Amino acid sequence: MKDLSLYEFLSLSDQEQYDEIFQRGDYLDISIEGEKRFVLYALYRFFVEVEYKSSTNKIVHKRAFITGDLLDKYSSEI
């Protein structure tokens, strides 16, 4: 499969996005804030943060981005 741009990724269905994240994404880091767990993946030329509810291990939300505050949250720990 060819590399997807961020905008091509966002145009996919939720299930297709999760397939891309978990099949082609590279795990980078994890951040825990109370009951929330955030897992950062590198996918093609952008990043995706997947938010889980720790007690149920269920996905709550995902955010795709290139740079910004979300990435800074992880880079400050390096």
WOPEFEN-V466202 format. One record per residue. N is the residue number from 0. RES is the residue in three letters. SS is DSSP state (a for helix, b for strand, c for the rest). OMEGA is omega as a letter, one per 40 degrees, with the letter a starting at -180 (NA if undefined). D_FIRST is the distance of its C-alpha to the first C-alpha in Angstrom with 1 decimal. Layout:
<<N RES SS OMEGA D_FIRST> <N RES SS OMEGA D_FIRST>>
//
This chain:
<<0 MET c i 0.0> <1 LYS c i 3.8> <2 ASP c i 6.6> <3 LEU c i 8.6> <4 SER c i 12.3> <5 LEU a a 14.9> <6 TYR a i 16.0> <7 GLU a i 12.8> <8 PHE a a 12.5> <9 LEU a i 16.2> <10 SER c i 15.9> <11 LEU c i 14.1> <12 SER c i 16.6> <13 ASP a a 18.0> <14 GLN a i 16.6> <15 GLU a i 13.0> <16 GLN a i 13.7> <17 TYR a i 15.3> <18 ASP a i 12.6> <19 GLU a a 10.3> <20 ILE a a 13.4> <21 PHE a i 14.6> <22 GLN a a 11.6> <23 ARG a a 9.9> <24 GLY c i 13.0> <25 ASP b i 15.8> <26 TYR b i 19.3> <27 LEU b a 21.7> <28 ASP b i 24.9> <29 ILE b i 27.0> <30 SER b a 29.9> <31 ILE b i 32.6> <32 GLU b a 34.9> <33 GLY c a 37.4> <34 GLU c a 35.8> <35 LYS b i 32.4> <36 ARG b a 29.7> <37 PHE b a 26.9> <38 VAL b a 23.8> <39 LEU b i 21.8> <40 TYR b i 18.1> <41 ALA b a 16.2> <42 LEU b a 12.7> <43 TYR c a 11.0> <44 ARG c i 14.3> <45 PHE b a 16.3> <46 PHE b i 18.0> <47 VAL b i 18.4> <48 GLU b i 21.8> <49 VAL b a 22.3> <50 GLU b i 26.0> <51 TYR b i 27.6> <52 LYS b a 31.2> <53 SER c a 32.5> <54 SER c a 35.1> <55 THR c a 32.8> <56 ASN c i 29.5> <57 LYS b i 28.0> <58 ILE b a 25.4> <59 VAL b a 27.4> <60 HIS b i 25.1> <61 LYS b i 22.0> <62 ARG b i 21.9> <63 ALA b a 19.2> <64 PHE b i 20.7> <65 ILE c i 20.6> <66 THR c i 24.2> <67 GLY c a 27.5> <68 ASP a a 29.8> <69 LEU a i 27.2> <70 LEU a i 25.9> <71 ASP a i 29.5> <72 LYS a a 30.4> <73 TYR a a 28.4> <74 SER a i 29.2> <75 SER c a 32.9> <76 GLU c a 32.9> <77 ILE c NA 31.6>>
//
